[in-house]
Amino acid sequence: MTQSQRTPADAQPQRAVANAQALRTPTDYQAQLDEKSERLTQLFAGFNPPSLEVHASPAEHYRMRAEFRIWHEGDDLFHCMYAPATKEIIRVDHFPTASLLINQLMPLLLAGLRPHPVLRRKLFQIDYLSTQSGQLCVSLLYHRKLEAEWQQAAETLQADLRAQGFDLRLIGRAHKQKICLGEEFVIERLTVQGRELTYKQVENSFTQPNAAINEQMLGWALDVTRGSEGDLLELYCGNGNFSIALAQNFRKVLATEIAKPSVDSAQFNIAANGIDNLIILRMSAEEFTMAMRGEREFNRLKGVDLNSYQCNTIFVDPPRAGLDDATVKLVQEYDNILYISCNPETLQANMQLLGETHEIARLALFDQFPWTHHMEAGVYLKRKAG
């Protein structure tokens, strides 16, 4: 996309926009959810699961994060996206998928950018992170170095938007450069089975995109592990999203995460929620597997007595690639396995081995990504008798 010149007439962004999504009806939503339910049921039919538990999303304004490319026309600029099939550039004036907070801010942010060439020049993307608590973090991405003049104009813009009622943090990003006008995080509050949980969410770090579904996933995980004995081991804990909620069901929780910003957020969240039985280790699942098997020693485990944990339950929420073979074998050593997957196909592949020792006690569909083919699945596995 050319930033400095007006685009040719035959390449103008289409105004049909993502507004077309607003024409979808509750009946349309239920039809796509039914199709996903049938697809997930068929995918796991060979493992003789119980009835599928289906967790529906709000049909719109469910996504707490959104990223848009920026289209320039002279002194004007717009949010835009690329059509998946045709790569056609689509102008976005309103985006029903994103939270109401993001939709309210989008036109006002552009209105604040337009009068300032120093803020517009070589701006190619805007990333939004919103919360149910009302806080927002907005990142402006540039193909140029950001100077003091940019920061002064950005501070004025942030002040203007705050005066309009937005609890906003602006961040400027360029190559090897990051300027934060205040905090680089937001504080989210989720209600899970009547309890409010507080989470620090850092800009440009992973967070669950659908807050309403996240609350349902946390509630489901609490429900399936209620009455558990012993301790919990969690791999890929991120900012402590699940481990914070699940700590109440276990004597102790030991969790691992490799990304430093997520580990730092998890430590903040432990303190913010008054959790006293949870330890976060900065390790990958593969490293932790080696440590548990005694194959390698890690300085990061100094002061942590792994033998003091009696983990009967393990929780995993891996990337889309699923669990590697070594971690699958580690997971099989636990009596109870709670597995949340953003890619049911790799979960099904992992089940080929896990199904040899465990059976599915609970199976759930979480419609994290409405109006797409993507599904989030949850299984609770118990060791087979004998």
C-alpha positions as CSV (number, residue, x, y, z in Angstrom):
1,M,0.0,0.0,0.0
2,T,1.5,3.4,-1.0
3,Q,1.5,5.8,2.0
4,S,2.7,9.0,0.3
5,Q,0.7,9.1,-2.9
6,R,-2.9,8.9,-3.8
7,T,-3.9,5.4,-5.0
8,P,-5.1,4.8,-8.5
9,A,-8.8,5.0,-9.1
10,D,-9.1,1.3,-9.9
11,A,-7.5,0.5,-6.5
12,Q,-9.7,2.6,-4.3
13,P,-10.9,0.9,-1.1
14,Q,-14.4,-0.5,-1.3
15,R,-16.9,1.1,1.0
16,A,-18.9,-2.1,1.4
17,V,-16.9,-2.5,4.6
18,A,-17.3,-5.0,7.4
19,N,-20.6,-3.2,8.1
20,A,-22.2,-6.0,6.2
21,Q,-21.8,-8.1,9.3
22,A,-24.4,-5.9,11.0
23,L,-27.0,-7.5,8.6
24,R,-26.5,-11.0,10.2
25,T,-29.3,-12.2,12.4
26,P,-29.5,-14.4,15.6
27,T,-30.8,-17.2,13.3
28,D,-27.6,-16.8,11.2
29,Y,-25.5,-17.0,14.3
30,Q,-27.2,-20.1,15.6
31,A,-26.8,-21.8,12.2
32,Q,-23.0,-21.3,12.1
33,L,-22.8,-22.4,15.8
34,D,-24.8,-25.6,15.0
35,E,-22.4,-26.3,12.1
36,K,-19.4,-26.0,14.3
37,S,-21.0,-28.2,16.9
38,E,-21.6,-30.9,14.4
39,R,-18.1,-30.6,13.0
40,L,-16.5,-30.9,16.5
41,T,-18.7,-33.8,17.4
42,Q,-17.7,-35.7,14.3
43,L,-14.0,-34.9,14.9
44,F,-14.0,-36.7,18.3
45,A,-16.6,-39.3,17.6
46,G,-14.0,-42.1,17.6
47,F,-13.2,-41.4,21.2
48,N,-16.7,-42.0,22.5
49,P,-17.1,-38.7,24.2
50,P,-20.1,-37.5,26.3
51,S,-22.6,-35.0,24.8
52,L,-20.9,-31.8,23.6
53,E,-21.3,-28.8,25.8
54,V,-21.7,-25.7,23.6
55,H,-20.8,-22.2,24.8
56,A,-22.1,-19.4,22.6
57,S,-20.5,-16.0,22.1
58,P,-22.3,-12.7,21.7
59,A,-23.0,-12.4,18.0
60,E,-21.3,-9.0,17.8
61,H,-19.0,-6.7,19.7
62,Y,-17.2,-9.7,21.2
63,R,-13.6,-9.2,20.2
64,M,-11.5,-7.1,22.6
65,R,-8.6,-6.7,20.2
66,A,-8.5,-5.5,16.6
67,E,-5.8,-4.6,14.1
68,F,-6.3,-2.4,11.0
69,R,-4.0,-1.3,8.2
70,I,-4.2,2.4,7.4
71,W,-5.1,3.7,3.9
72,H,-3.9,7.2,2.9
73,E,-5.6,9.5,0.4
74,G,-3.9,12.8,0.3
75,D,-4.4,14.3,3.7
76,D,-7.1,11.8,4.7
77,L,-6.7,8.3,6.1
78,F,-9.0,5.4,6.9
79,H,-9.0,2.0,8.6
80,C,-8.9,-0.8,6.1
81,M,-8.6,-4.6,5.8
82,Y,-7.9,-7.1,3.1
83,A,-10.6,-9.4,1.7
84,P,-9.3,-12.9,2.4
85,A,-10.4,-14.3,-1.0
86,T,-9.6,-11.5,-3.4
87,K,-7.0,-9.4,-1.4
88,E,-9.2,-6.5,-2.2
89,I,-8.7,-3.5,0.2
90,I,-11.9,-2.8,2.2
91,R,-12.4,0.4,4.0
92,V,-13.7,-0.1,7.5
93,D,-15.7,2.7,9.1
94,H,-17.5,0.5,11.6
95,F,-16.5,-3.0,12.7
96,P,-19.3,-5.0,14.6
97,T,-16.8,-7.8,15.4
98,A,-14.9,-5.5,17.8
99,S,-16.0,-4.2,21.2
100,L,-18.2,-1.2,21.5
101,L,-15.4,0.7,23.1
102,I,-13.2,0.1,20.0
103,N,-16.0,1.1,17.6
104,Q,-16.6,4.3,19.6
105,L,-12.9,5.3,19.5
106,M,-12.1,4.5,15.9
107,P,-13.7,7.6,14.2
108,L,-12.6,9.9,17.0
109,L,-9.0,8.7,16.8
110,L,-8.9,9.3,13.0
111,A,-10.4,12.7,13.5
112,G,-7.6,13.5,15.9
113,L,-4.9,12.2,13.5
114,R,-6.1,13.9,10.4
115,P,-5.1,17.5,11.3
116,H,-1.5,16.5,12.2
117,P,0.9,15.5,9.4
118,V,3.5,14.5,12.0
119,L,1.0,11.9,13.3
120,R,-0.2,10.7,9.9
121,R,3.1,10.4,8.0
122,K,4.0,6.8,7.2
123,L,1.5,5.5,9.7
124,F,0.6,2.1,8.3
125,Q,-1.3,0.2,11.1
126,I,-3.3,0.8,14.3
127,D,-3.8,-1.9,16.9
128,Y,-6.5,-1.7,19.5
129,L,-6.7,-3.5,22.9
130,S,-9.8,-2.9,24.9
131,T,-11.3,-4.3,28.1
132,Q,-14.6,-4.8,29.8
133,S,-13.3,-2.6,32.6
134,G,-13.3,0.4,30.2
135,Q,-9.5,0.8,29.6
136,L,-7.9,0.9,26.2
137,C,-4.4,0.7,24.7
138,V,-3.8,1.9,21.2
139,S,-0.6,1.3,19.2
140,L,0.3,3.5,16.2
141,L,2.8,1.7,13.9
142,Y,5.1,3.6,11.6
143,H,7.5,3.1,8.8
144,R,9.8,5.9,10.1
145,K,11.7,7.0,13.2
146,L,9.5,8.8,15.7
147,E,11.0,12.2,16.9
148,A,10.2,14.5,19.8
149,E,7.7,16.4,17.6
150,W,5.7,13.2,17.2
151,Q,5.6,12.6,20.9
152,Q,4.4,16.1,21.6
153,A,1.6,15.8,19.1
154,A,0.7,12.3,20.3
155,E,0.5,13.5,23.9
156,T,-1.9,16.3,22.8
157,L,-4.0,13.7,21.0
158,Q,-4.1,11.4,24.0
159,A,-5.2,14.3,26.3
160,D,-7.9,15.3,23.9
161,L,-9.3,11.7,23.7
162,R,-9.1,11.3,27.5
163,A,-11.1,14.6,27.8
164,Q,-13.8,12.9,25.7
165,G,-14.0,10.1,28.3
166,F,-11.7,7.4,27.0
167,D,-9.4,5.8,29.6
168,L,-6.7,5.6,26.9
169,R,-3.0,4.8,26.6
170,L,-1.2,5.6,23.3
171,I,1.9,3.8,22.1
172,G,4.1,4.7,19.1
173,R,6.0,1.9,17.4
174,A,8.6,2.0,14.7
175,H,11.6,-0.1,13.8
176,K,13.5,-0.8,17.1
177,Q,11.5,2.0,18.7
178,K,8.7,2.1,21.2
179,I,7.3,5.2,22.9
180,C,4.7,4.7,25.6
181,L,2.6,7.7,26.7
182,G,1.9,6.2,30.1
183,E,1.4,2.5,30.9
184,E,1.9,-0.1,28.2
185,F,-0.9,-2.3,29.7
186,V,-4.6,-2.3,30.6
187,I,-6.3,-3.8,33.6
188,E,-9.1,-6.2,32.7
189,R,-11.8,-7.5,35.1
190,L,-13.6,-10.8,34.4
191,T,-16.5,-12.2,36.4
192,V,-16.2,-16.0,36.8
193,Q,-18.9,-17.8,38.7
194,G,-19.7,-14.7,40.7
195,R,-16.1,-13.8,41.5
196,E,-14.3,-10.8,40.0
197,L,-10.8,-11.5,38.8
198,T,-8.2,-8.9,37.8
199,Y,-5.8,-9.3,34.9
200,K,-3.0,-7.1,33.7
201,Q,-2.9,-7.3,29.9
202,V,0.3,-6.0,28.1
203,E,0.2,-4.4,24.7
204,N,1.5,-6.7,22.0
205,S,1.3,-9.8,24.2
206,F,-1.2,-12.6,23.9
207,T,-4.6,-12.3,25.6
208,Q,-7.8,-14.1,25.1
209,P,-9.6,-12.1,22.4
210,N,-13.2,-12.9,23.3
211,A,-13.8,-11.8,27.0
212,A,-17.3,-13.2,27.2
213,I,-16.1,-16.7,26.0
214,N,-13.0,-16.4,28.3
215,E,-15.3,-16.0,31.3
216,Q,-17.2,-19.1,30.1
217,M,-14.0,-21.1,29.6
218,L,-12.7,-20.2,33.1
219,G,-16.1,-21.2,34.6
220,W,-16.1,-24.5,32.7
221,A,-12.5,-25.3,33.8
222,L,-13.5,-24.5,37.4
223,D,-16.6,-26.8,37.1
224,V,-14.7,-29.8,35.7
225,T,-11.9,-29.6,38.3
226,R,-14.2,-29.0,41.3
227,G,-13.4,-31.5,44.1
228,S,-9.9,-32.2,42.7
229,E,-7.3,-33.7,45.0
230,G,-3.6,-32.8,45.1
231,D,-1.9,-30.1,43.0
232,L,-2.2,-28.7,39.5
233,L,0.5,-28.3,36.9
234,E,-0.1,-25.9,34.1
235,L,1.9,-25.5,30.9
236,Y,1.7,-22.4,28.7
237,C,0.1,-20.3,31.4
238,G,0.5,-16.9,29.7
239,N,-0.5,-14.1,32.0
240,G,-2.0,-16.6,34.4
241,N,-5.5,-16.5,32.9
242,F,-6.5,-20.0,33.9
243,S,-4.1,-20.6,36.8
244,I,-5.4,-17.6,38.7
245,A,-9.0,-18.9,38.4
246,L,-8.2,-22.5,39.0
247,A,-6.0,-22.0,42.1
248,Q,-9.1,-22.2,44.4
249,N,-9.7,-25.8,43.4
250,F,-6.2,-27.1,44.3
251,R,-3.8,-27.3,47.2
252,K,-1.0,-25.8,45.1
253,V,-0.5,-24.7,41.5
254,L,2.8,-24.8,39.6
255,A,2.7,-23.1,36.2
256,T,5.2,-22.5,33.3
257,E,5.5,-19.8,30.7
258,I,8.4,-18.8,28.4
259,A,7.4,-15.2,27.4
260,K,8.9,-12.7,29.9
261,P,6.1,-10.0,29.5
262,S,3.5,-12.7,30.2
263,V,5.4,-14.0,33.2
264,D,5.7,-10.4,34.6
265,S,1.9,-10.0,34.1
266,A,1.2,-13.3,35.8
267,Q,3.2,-12.2,38.8
268,F,1.2,-8.9,38.9
269,N,-2.0,-10.9,38.6
270,I,-1.1,-13.3,41.4
271,A,-0.7,-10.3,43.8
272,A,-3.7,-8.4,42.5
273,N,-6.0,-11.4,43.1
274,G,-4.5,-12.4,46.5
275,I,-3.4,-15.9,45.3
276,D,-1.0,-17.5,47.7
277,N,-0.7,-21.1,46.3
278,L,0.6,-20.4,42.8
279,I,4.1,-20.3,41.5
280,I,5.0,-19.3,37.9
281,L,8.2,-20.6,36.3
282,R,9.7,-18.9,33.2
283,M,10.3,-22.1,31.2
284,S,9.0,-23.6,28.0
285,A,7.0,-26.8,28.2
286,E,9.9,-28.7,26.6
287,E,12.4,-27.4,29.2
288,F,10.0,-28.3,32.0
289,T,9.7,-31.8,30.6
290,M,13.4,-32.2,30.6
291,A,13.6,-30.9,34.2
292,M,10.8,-33.3,35.4
293,R,12.6,-36.2,33.8
294,G,15.9,-35.2,35.3
295,E,17.5,-34.8,31.9
296,R,18.8,-31.3,32.6
297,E,19.1,-28.8,35.5
298,F,17.9,-25.2,35.3
299,N,19.0,-22.3,37.4
300,R,15.5,-21.0,37.2
301,L,14.3,-23.9,39.3
302,K,16.6,-23.1,42.2
303,G,14.5,-22.9,45.4
304,V,11.7,-24.8,43.8
305,D,11.3,-28.4,45.1
306,L,9.5,-30.2,42.4
307,N,9.2,-33.3,44.6
308,S,7.0,-31.3,47.0
309,Y,4.2,-31.1,44.5
310,Q,1.6,-33.9,44.2
311,C,0.2,-33.0,40.8
312,N,-2.7,-35.3,39.9
313,T,-4.0,-32.9,37.3
314,I,-2.3,-31.2,34.4
315,F,-3.7,-28.3,32.4
316,V,-2.4,-27.4,28.9
317,D,-3.5,-24.6,26.5
318,P,-0.9,-25.0,23.8
319,P,-0.3,-23.0,20.5
320,R,-2.1,-24.1,17.4
321,A,0.5,-26.7,16.7
322,G,-0.6,-28.7,19.7
323,L,1.6,-30.7,22.0
324,D,5.0,-32.1,20.9
325,D,5.5,-35.8,21.3
326,A,7.6,-35.5,24.5
327,T,5.1,-33.3,26.2
328,V,2.2,-35.6,25.2
329,K,4.1,-38.5,27.0
330,L,4.6,-36.2,30.0
331,V,1.0,-35.3,30.1
332,Q,0.0,-39.0,30.0
333,E,1.6,-39.5,33.4
334,Y,-1.1,-37.5,35.1
335,D,-4.5,-39.0,36.2
336,N,-6.5,-36.0,35.0
337,I,-5.8,-33.8,31.9
338,L,-7.5,-30.5,31.2
339,Y,-6.8,-29.5,27.6
340,I,-8.0,-26.3,26.0
341,S,-7.2,-26.1,22.3
342,C,-7.5,-23.3,19.7
343,N,-7.0,-25.9,17.0
344,P,-9.2,-29.0,17.5
345,E,-7.4,-30.8,14.6
346,T,-4.1,-30.9,16.5
347,L,-6.0,-31.8,19.7
348,Q,-7.6,-34.7,17.8
349,A,-4.1,-35.7,16.7
350,N,-2.8,-35.6,20.3
351,M,-5.8,-37.7,21.3
352,Q,-4.5,-40.5,19.2
353,L,-1.9,-41.1,22.0
354,L,-3.7,-39.6,24.9
355,G,-6.7,-41.8,24.1
356,E,-4.6,-44.9,24.8
357,T,-4.5,-44.1,28.5
358,H,-7.3,-41.6,29.1
359,E,-10.9,-41.2,28.2
360,I,-12.9,-38.0,27.6
361,A,-15.1,-37.2,30.6
362,R,-16.2,-33.7,29.3
363,L,-16.1,-32.1,25.9
364,A,-16.9,-28.5,25.2
365,L,-17.0,-26.1,22.2
366,F,-16.3,-22.4,23.0
367,D,-17.2,-20.1,20.1
368,Q,-14.2,-17.9,20.5
369,F,-14.3,-16.8,16.9
370,P,-17.9,-16.4,15.6
371,W,-18.5,-16.1,11.8
372,T,-15.2,-17.9,11.1
373,H,-14.4,-21.6,10.7
374,H,-12.1,-21.5,13.8
375,M,-13.2,-23.3,17.0
376,E,-11.9,-23.4,20.5
377,A,-12.4,-26.8,22.2
378,G,-12.0,-28.1,25.7
379,V,-11.6,-31.7,26.9
380,Y,-11.3,-33.1,30.4
381,L,-9.6,-36.5,30.4
382,K,-9.5,-39.1,33.1
383,R,-7.2,-42.1,33.3
384,K,-8.9,-45.3,32.1
385,A,-9.6,-47.9,34.8
386,G,-7.2,-50.7,35.1
